[in-house]
Amino acid sequence: MSRQRYELDDLLTLMAVLRDPEQGCPWDVEQDWDSIVPHTLEEAYEVADAIERRAFDELPGELGDLLFQVIYYSQFGAEEARFDFHDVVHVLTAKMLQRHPHVFPDGTLASRRQGVSAAEVQTRQVKARWEALKAEERDAREARSVLDDVPLNLPALSRAAKLSKRAARVGFDWPDSRGVIDKLREELDEVAEALDAGDHEHVREEVGDLLFATVNLARTLGVDPERCLRATNAKFERRFRHVESALAEEGVPLDDAGLARMEHHWQAAKQQETTPTSSSEGESRS
């Protein structure tokens, strides 16, 4: 006998039961809008991690965990008579129909164009229309700044990328990537000056400026800084684990190894890697 295949309505029912004050799960009943936010961010990153690792067998589970966060907020909304999951679906569908007039001319699903391939849609026109519609939406919300609806709770790196992209969209930008590289050198010099002055508060400020300039460089080069840093985190972890393993085989405690010996094994780890970017990497521990 085949196992029952659950549908979306089953998931909505499950959440309602979990949140039932009498028969539900105590942990789920205790949750609120704020307590779930960290889990939502974590689940989104786990989806990104599965995609980057091409672990597609894990992806249905990870996407399900992320969907469950939406179900959670929808349940909160229903309990407070604010909105429910069906409202979420309606608002999203209506917004996407509005943003894609090149596909849905009359703004309805029934008006979708027949026989029009994606290749026939001019990318620049689509992007321009998308940005114009988003600008109209911001105006409708009486936004006073192009930065007004950049979420405050984004990871700092991602929020920096969005802030700089918004500013660049209205012309506040360097003419090319070389200008950003010059800015990076300037910010690094200012970090050194603050360090020499022994002003730790100023050091923190200048390091922040350096990071923001780095985000701008990533944007002008057309790469996602969050994704770049995740890749570097994974690379560092992989190589440092090699250092730990090599020292363990030598019977040398990590705390007693010393920098020179750890650096030797770090370089060995780099040599063992055969990824296309390995030959162009920077200095040690880069």
Secondary structure, 3 states (H helix, E strand, C coil): CCCCCCCHHHHHHHHHHHCCCCCCCHHHHHCCHHHHHHHHHHHHHHHHHHHHCCCCCCHHHHHHHHHHHHHHHHHHHHHCCCCCHHHHHHHHHHHHHHHCCCCCCCCCHHHCCCCCCHHHCCHHHHHHHHHHHHHHHHHHCCCCCCCCCCCCCCCHHHHHHHHHHHHHHCCCCCCCHHHHHHHHHHHHHHHHHHHHCCCHHHHHHHHHHHHHHHHHHHHHCCCCHHHHHHHHHHHHHHHHHHHHHHHHHHCCCHHHHCHHHHHHHHHHHHHHCCCCCHHHCCCCCC
